[in-house]
Amino acid sequence: MIRNMQIRSKLIAVLVIPLVALTVLAAIGIGANVARGVQADRVNDQTAFAVSLSTLVHELQKERDLSAGWVRSGRDAGYGGVVAQRMATNEALRVFRRDAENLDAGDDSLFGRRVDTAVRQFVRFDAERQRIEQDPPPTVEWTLDLYSNLIANLLGVESELGGQTDDRNLIRNIATFVALGRFKEAASQERGLVYAAASAGEFAPGQFQRFATILGAQDTWRAQFNTTSSGAQSSRLQAIQSSPDVLQTNELRNFLRNALFTGDASNVELDPREWFLRSSGRIDLLRGVETAVAGDVAAASTAAQSSARREAVLYTVLLVLVLALTIALSLWLIRSIVGPLRTLTRSANEVAEERLPGLVDKLHQTADPRKLDIVPEPVPVKSNDEIGQVSTAFNSVHRVAIQVATEQAALRKSIGDMF
């Protein structure tokens, strides 16, 4: 069967398998780059969501610390600040829910599951708030843990951003943003715990150990921030260390830290309002640095998105061009082989069926065949490949055939004249 196939069909059969393989590989490559571009768009949306999420974290931190101080004071002072802060938190929560609803996080991604968990945890938030106002009042630890668990789930959303991309600059900025967010959370926990202790004039059992743990967490996350941050980002954090609020907060903290080493950790002789004011000033400065780093994350995400789009378009165009060039080259190659073969076949048929029989008739009607100057028309194939060699051989056969026919006609003419 294959032996009887035409040359063109055989060539197509030889080339079709590589062409199909190349087409499949090109389609896979184009699909992968399109998917990468879509993933970059998704990461950019998720990054913007995580950056806006930090606003809700900031408001929850302040509400937690005010609520802890109000509970520890016996709910005698500070309720107006708690109510005002709840209004700010409610607005941030409304924006968070709206953004979460509009976010295409991906149903199967860990980031999407983190977002769903963070959204669902606020279903009973208002009821848990009301419990703080009911009798008997909850403990300071319960109040702190209520908000800290909410914030931990929100910060967990930020932690999953790094797994959504392979862009190194974006990963580094995300790690810096996460470390700074954890550092700020530890600073806020310190504010709330000390504010509660200062409101009562003493640390409750176990609170001083919790305070020491919070201080260690701040040192850990500050070191992590220094590891991943750029020079400009480190300078921003270092620049706020000389501000009055930070210096005053450090002085008050050192007072409590010294109590840790002397063992006199029961009494807290601090003005709760002074402490909350100064520590809030420090946290607001950290919030400013966090906002700047969030801008770096957004810029890196946008750059990664643009780079992925450019690479996807460029790679797709290159694959399409290579595929089109390969197909065109294959068709040209088939034509360059089949065309000369068809020309050679057509010329051979013309010689065998028309030219040679016509020449024989002409020789028979000529008085002296030797006087005829017959020049054979060569086959119009001038290539140097095997087809060209066959064409040259056929031209030689054609010349010999004309020569033999002429000599035979002359011989027959001489014999006729002799008789």
N, C-alpha and C positions, 0 to 999 in steps of 0.2 A: 504493500500500500504506500509506504513512505517512498519506495523506489520510484513509483510512478507519479509522485507529486511534482508539480512544477517548481522551478527554482525559486520563484517568488514566494510560493507557499512555504517552501523549506526555510527560506531566510526569515520570513515572518515568524515561523514556529521557533526558530533559534533565538530571535530577538524578543519575542513576546514575554518570555519568562523573566529575563532581567528587567524589562520595562514594568511588568506587573509588580515585581519585588521593589523596584525603585518607587513606583507610585504608592505602594503600601507604606514604605518607609517615609516618604514625603508626607503622606497623609497623617501618619503617626506624629512626625515632627511638627507639622503645622498644628495638629490638635494639642500637642503638649505645650506649644508656645502660646496658643490661644488660651489654654487653661491657666498658664502662668500669668498671662495678662489679667484674666478674670480674678485669679487668686490675689494678684497685686492690688486690684481694685477693692477686693473684699478686705484685705489687710489694712488698706488706707481708711476704709470706713470704720473698721474695728478700732484702729488707732485713734481716730477722731472721737469715737464713742468713749474709749478708755480715758482720753484726756478730759472730756466733759464730765465723766464719772467722778473725777477727783474733786469736783465742786461739791458733790453730794457728800463725799467722804469728809471734806473740810467742815461742812455744816454739821454733820453728825458728831464729829469730834468735839465741836464746841458745845453742842447740846448735851452730850454725854458728861463733859466735865462740869458744866453748870448744874446738871441734874444731880451728879454725885455730891457736889458741895451742898446743894439744897437738902438732900436726904441726910447727909452727915450732920448738918446744923440743926436737925430736928424739925426741918421744914418751917423754920422761923423766918429766914431771910433769903432773898434772891429769887423768889418765885416769878417776879416780873421779868427778870432776865431769861428765865427758862421759857416762859410763854412767848416772848419776842423771838427767841432763837428757834422755837418750834415752828413759827411762821416761816422763817428763812429756810429751815430744813424742808418744810412741806413744799415750798416752791422748787427747791433743788430736786426733791423726790418726784415732783410732777414732770420736770424736764427729763429726768432719768428714765421714767417709765415711757414717756413719749419716744425718746431716742431708742430705747430698747425695743419698742414695738416696730419702729421703722428700720431696725438693724437686720441685715441679712447675715447672720452669724454662721449659718450652716448647721443643719440639724444634728449631724454626726460629729461635729467638732467639739473638742473639749472646751474651747472658748464659748461656744454656744450653750453648752450645758452649764458652764459657770454663770453665764448671763441669766439663764432661766432660774438657777438657784438663787441668784442675787435678787431677782424680781419677786420670786415667790416668798422670800423671807419677810417681805414687808406687808404681807396679807394681814398679819396680826399685830402690826407695829402700833397702831393706835390703841388697841386694847392693852398692850404691854405698857404703853405710856401711862394709861389711866391707872394701872396698878401702882405706879410710883406715888400717885396721889391718894390711894386707898389706905385704909387701916386694916391690919397693922402695916406700917411702911416696910418696904423691902430694905435689905442691907445695901451698904455701899458697894460691896463686891457684886451683888446681883445686878445693881444698876450699871456698874462699869462693864460687866460681862455682857449685858444685854446689847449695849451699843458696840462693844468691841467685837462681838461675833458678827454683827451686821457689817461692820467695817472690814473685818477679815475676809468675808465673802466678796466684798467689793474689790478689795485689793487682790484677791485671787483672780479676778477677771483680768487685771492688768498683767499678772504673772504669765498668763497664757498667750500673750501677744508674741513673745519670742519664738513660739513653736509654729507660727503661721508664715514665717518668711525665712529665706536663707541669705538675705542681704546683711552683711556684717556690720555696716554702719548703723542700720536700723536696729539690729539686735543689741549693739552696744548702747545706743541711746535708750532703748527700752529697759535694759538692765540698770542703767543709771537712774531712769525715771522710777523704776520699781524700788530700788534701794533708797532713793530719797523719800518716796512715799512711806516706806517702812520706818525710816528714821523720823519723819515727821509724826507718824502715828505713835511711835514710842515717846516722842516729846509731848504729844497731846495726852497720852496716858499718864505721864509724869505730872502734867498740869492738873489733870482731874484728881489724881490720887492725893497729891500734896494739898490741893485746894480743899478736898474733903477733910484731910487730917488737920489742916490749919483752921477750918471752920469749927472743928470739935476741940482743938487745942492739943490733940494727941493722935498718935497712930493706933488704930485698933489692932488686936492680935493678928499677926500674919501680914499686915499691910506694909510694915517696914521691909520685910523680905521681898514683897512684891515690888517695892520701890527700888531696892537694889537690883532686882532682875531687869526692871525697866531701864535703869542706867546702863547696865551691861548691854542691853539690846541696842541702845543708842550708839554705843561705841562700836558694836558689830556692824550695824548698818552704815555708819559713817565711814568705816574702813572699806566696806563694800562699794560705797559711792566713790571713794577715792580711787578704787581699783579700776572702775569702768568709765569714769567721767573724763571728759576732755579737759584741756587746760582752761578754756573759757568757763566751763561749767564748775570746775573746782574753784576758780577765782570768784565766781558769783557767791558760792557758799562761804568762802573765806572772807569775802568783803563784809558780810553781815555780822561777823564775829566781834567787830569793834563798835557795834551800835549800842546805845545805852540800855535798851531792853535786854539784849543778849548778855551784856556784862552784868546787869543787875540780877538776871535770872541765874547766871553762873555763880554769882556771889551767894544768893540764897540757897542754891543747890549745894554749894560747898559747905555751907553751914550744916545742912542735913547730912552730907556725906561724912563730915567730921564726927557727927553723932554716931554714924555707923561704926567707925573705928574705936570710939570711946565707949561704946556700949550704952550710951544714954540716948535711946531712940524712942522713948515713950512720949516725951513732951515735944510739941511743935510750937515754938514761940515765933510764929510768923503771922503777919497781917494777911488774912485770906484775900482781901480785895487787892492789896498790893501785889501779892504773888500772882493772882489770876491776871491782873493787868499786865505785869511784866512778862509773864510766860506767854500770854496771848500775843503780846507784841513780838516776841521771838517767833512764835508759830506763824504769825502773819508774814514775817520776813521769810521764813522757810517756805510759806505758800508762794511768795513772790519768786523765789528760786525754782520752786516746783513748776510754776507757770512757765518760766523761761525754758526749763528743761522739756516741758510738754511741747513748747513751740519747736524745740530741736527735734523731738520725736516726730511731730507732724511734718516738719520739713524733710526729715530723712525718709519718712513714709511716702511723701509726695515724690521725692527724687527716685525712690525705689520703684514706685508705680510708673513714673515716666520712663525709667530705664527699661522696665519689663515690657512696656508697650512698644518702645522703639525696637528692642531686640526681637519681640514677637513679630512685628511688621517686617523688619529687615530679614529675619530668618524665613518668614513665610514667602517673601518676594524672591529670595535666593532659591528656595526650594522649588517654587513655581518656575523660575527661569531655568534652573537645571533640568527640571522635568521636561519643560517645553523644548529646550535645546537638545536633550537626549532623544526625544521623539522625532524632532526635525532631522537630527543627524542620522537616526536609524532609517527614516524614510528616504533621505538622500542617498544613504548607502545602498538601500535596496534598489533604488532607481538607477544608481550608477552601475549596478551589476546586471539588473534585468534589462535596462535600456540597450546596452551594447549587444547583449545576447539576442534580443529581439531583432536588432538591426542586422546582425550576422545571419540569423535564421531567414529573415526576409530577403536578404541579398542572395543567400545560397539557393533559395527557392526560385528567385528570378533568373539566376544563371542556369539552373537545371531545367526550368520549365519554359523560359522565353529566350534568353540570350543565346545559349548554345544551339538550340534547335533553329533559331533564326540565322545564326552564323552559318550553320551547315547548309541551309537552303541558299544562302547568298553565295557560298563557295561553289555550290553546284551550278549556279547560273552565271558564274564568272568564267571568262575565257582563260585567264591565267591567274589562278588563286595566289601564286607567289607574289604577284604585284600588289595585292591588297595590303594596306598598312592598317592592321587591326590592333588597336590598343585597348586592352581590357579595362573596364571601369572598376577601380579597387573598392573594397568594402569600406565605408566611412567610419571605421573604428581605429583610432590612432593611439590607444593607450598602450602602456608597456606591461600590463599585467597578463595573466594567462589568456584572457579573452582577446586582448590585442595580439598575442602570439598566435592564437588560433586564426584570427582574421588575416594575419600576414601569411600563414601557411595556406589558407584558402585562396588568397590572391595568387600565390605561387601555383597552386593546383589549377586555378583558372587560366593562368598564362600557358601552362603546359598543355592544357586541354585545347586551347585555341591553336597552339603550335601543331599539335598532333592532328587536329581536324584539318588544318591548312595543308599539311604534308600529305594526308590521306586524299584530300580533294585533288591536289596536284598530281599525285600518283595515279588516281583514277583517270584524270584528264590525259595524262601521258599515255596510259595504256589504251585509252579510247582513240587517241590520235594515231597511235601505232597501228591499231587494227584498221 
